[in-house]
Amino acid sequence: MSHEFDEETAVANGTYEIEIVIDAPVAKVWHQFLDIGSWVTSHKIEEVGDLRRTLGALTRVSPREDVVKNIAALVPLPHHHYCKIIKFVPEQQYVLKTHAEKGGSYGMDDFIAFDDTRFHAVDGKTSMTFTLFSHFKGALVGDDPDAMTRSMDGSRAGMVENLGKLKRMVEAAN
């Protein structure tokens, strides 16, 4: 039931959390984690600007080529977004703010998401918690409310795949 003070129907909010334990010390996990392009398989990661892997660093993120082929007819251009490091506490916390291209991305007028990754040492291993909070706005949301559920499900599945690759990489090198 909608209330007159609630957000408009073209807005969708979402969140999910993933926890993973990697059999390696936090320092090793952190080092590999910072090389995001080495373990993220769901997207192409391009560093933008002079800052790299530090507070304020910006990346341009695009879906894999096979994903772009599947969405090209359904989702308007541009098919990329940006991520900016807004909190960086070495070996403890890494927070990204994700935002659309100016004027929108993927058919959304605007969207903002926050990826909060935390690292904790537990008996010589690393417990990582990845939490995503998102806010999407656009006609696509109002036209197909289930689209955002599918998008969040796809995002979660991609992140599970990515974190699994990170775990395999770090444990193989340990």
C-alpha positions as CSV (number, residue, x, y, z in Angstrom):
1,M,0.0,0.0,0.0
2,S,1.4,3.4,-1.0
3,H,1.3,6.4,1.2
4,E,1.3,10.0,-0.1
5,F,4.7,10.6,1.6
6,D,6.3,7.5,0.2
7,E,8.7,7.5,-2.7
8,E,7.3,7.5,-6.2
9,T,6.5,4.2,-7.9
10,A,9.5,4.6,-10.2
11,V,11.9,4.1,-7.3
12,A,13.2,0.8,-6.1
13,N,15.5,0.1,-3.1
14,G,17.4,-3.1,-2.4
15,T,20.0,-4.6,-0.2
16,Y,21.8,-7.9,0.2
17,E,24.7,-9.3,2.2
18,I,27.3,-12.0,1.5
19,E,29.7,-13.5,4.0
20,I,32.7,-15.5,3.0
21,V,35.7,-17.0,4.9
22,I,39.0,-17.2,3.2
23,D,41.8,-19.5,4.5
24,A,44.5,-16.8,4.5
25,P,45.5,-13.8,6.7
26,V,43.7,-10.5,6.2
27,A,46.9,-8.9,4.7
28,K,47.0,-11.4,1.9
29,V,43.2,-11.2,1.2
30,W,43.4,-7.4,1.3
31,H,46.3,-7.2,-1.2
32,Q,44.4,-9.4,-3.7
33,F,41.1,-7.7,-3.0
34,L,42.6,-4.3,-4.1
35,D,43.4,-5.8,-7.5
36,I,39.7,-5.9,-8.3
37,G,40.1,-6.5,-12.0
38,S,41.8,-9.8,-11.2
39,W,38.9,-11.4,-9.4
40,V,35.8,-9.6,-10.7
41,T,34.5,-11.7,-13.6
42,S,31.0,-10.1,-13.9
43,H,32.2,-6.7,-15.1
44,K,35.0,-5.0,-16.9
45,I,36.8,-2.6,-14.5
46,E,38.6,0.5,-15.9
47,E,40.5,2.9,-13.6
48,V,39.7,6.5,-14.4
49,G,41.9,9.4,-13.4
50,D,45.2,9.4,-11.6
51,L,44.1,8.0,-8.2
52,R,44.4,4.2,-8.0
53,R,43.2,1.9,-5.2
54,T,43.0,4.8,-2.7
55,L,40.4,7.1,-1.3
56,G,38.7,9.0,-4.1
57,A,39.7,6.6,-6.8
58,L,37.2,6.2,-9.6
59,T,36.5,3.2,-11.9
60,R,34.2,2.9,-14.9
61,V,32.4,-0.5,-14.7
62,S,30.7,-2.2,-17.6
63,P,29.0,-5.6,-17.8
64,R,30.8,-8.5,-19.5
65,E,30.5,-8.6,-23.3
66,D,28.0,-11.5,-23.2
67,V,25.8,-9.6,-20.8
68,V,25.8,-6.5,-23.0
69,K,24.7,-8.5,-26.0
70,N,21.8,-9.9,-24.0
71,I,20.6,-6.5,-22.7
72,A,21.4,-4.3,-25.6
73,A,17.9,-4.5,-27.2
74,L,16.2,-4.2,-23.8
75,V,18.2,-1.6,-21.9
76,P,19.1,1.8,-23.3
77,L,22.7,3.1,-23.5
78,P,25.0,3.7,-21.8
79,H,25.9,0.3,-20.5
80,H,28.3,1.4,-17.8
81,H,28.4,3.1,-14.4
82,Y,31.0,4.4,-12.0
83,C,32.4,3.4,-8.6
84,K,34.3,5.7,-6.3
85,I,36.1,4.7,-3.1
86,I,34.6,6.7,-0.3
87,K,36.1,4.9,2.7
88,F,39.4,3.1,2.8
89,V,40.7,1.6,6.0
90,P,43.5,-0.8,5.1
91,E,42.8,-4.4,6.0
92,Q,39.5,-3.4,7.6
93,Q,37.0,-1.7,5.4
94,Y,36.5,-0.7,1.7
95,V,33.4,1.3,0.7
96,L,32.4,2.1,-2.8
97,K,29.7,4.6,-4.0
98,T,28.2,3.4,-7.3
99,H,26.5,5.9,-9.5
100,A,25.0,6.2,-13.0
101,E,26.6,8.2,-15.9
102,K,25.4,11.8,-15.9
103,G,21.9,11.5,-17.6
104,G,21.5,7.9,-16.5
105,S,22.8,4.4,-17.2
106,Y,21.0,1.1,-18.2
107,G,17.7,3.0,-18.7
108,M,17.7,4.4,-15.2
109,D,17.4,8.1,-14.7
110,D,19.6,7.8,-11.7
111,F,20.9,5.2,-9.3
112,I,23.1,5.1,-6.3
113,A,24.5,2.1,-4.5
114,F,27.0,1.6,-1.7
115,D,29.2,-1.5,-1.5
116,D,30.6,-2.0,2.1
117,T,33.2,-4.7,2.4
118,R,34.6,-5.5,5.9
119,F,37.5,-7.7,6.8
120,H,38.0,-9.5,10.1
121,A,40.8,-11.8,11.3
122,V,39.5,-15.1,12.7
123,D,42.0,-17.8,13.7
124,G,44.4,-17.0,11.0
125,K,41.7,-16.7,8.4
126,T,39.8,-13.8,7.0
127,S,36.0,-13.3,7.4
128,M,34.7,-10.9,4.8
129,T,31.3,-9.4,4.8
130,F,30.1,-7.7,1.6
131,T,26.9,-5.6,1.9
132,L,25.2,-3.7,-0.9
133,F,22.6,-1.0,-0.5
134,S,20.9,0.4,-3.6
135,H,18.5,3.1,-4.8
136,F,17.3,3.0,-8.4
137,K,15.0,5.6,-10.1
138,G,13.6,5.4,-13.6
139,A,10.7,4.5,-15.9
140,L,12.0,1.0,-16.1
141,V,11.2,0.5,-12.4
142,G,7.7,1.9,-12.7
143,D,7.0,-0.1,-15.9
144,D,8.4,-3.4,-14.6
145,P,8.7,-3.6,-10.8
146,D,10.1,-7.1,-11.0
147,A,13.0,-5.8,-13.1
148,M,14.8,-4.6,-10.0
149,T,14.3,-7.9,-8.2
150,R,15.8,-9.7,-11.2
151,S,18.6,-7.1,-11.3
152,M,19.4,-7.5,-7.5
153,D,19.3,-11.3,-7.9
154,G,21.7,-11.1,-10.8
155,S,24.0,-8.7,-8.9
156,R,24.0,-11.1,-5.9
157,A,24.8,-14.1,-8.0
158,G,27.6,-12.2,-9.8
159,M,29.1,-11.1,-6.5
160,V,29.0,-14.7,-5.1
161,E,30.8,-15.8,-8.2
162,N,33.4,-12.9,-7.9
163,L,34.0,-13.6,-4.2
164,G,34.4,-17.3,-4.9
165,K,37.1,-16.5,-7.5
166,L,38.8,-14.2,-4.9
167,K,38.8,-17.0,-2.4
168,R,40.2,-19.5,-4.9
169,M,43.0,-17.1,-6.0
170,V,44.1,-16.2,-2.4
171,E,43.9,-19.8,-1.1
172,A,45.9,-21.2,-4.1
173,A,48.6,-18.6,-3.5
174,N,48.7,-19.2,0.3
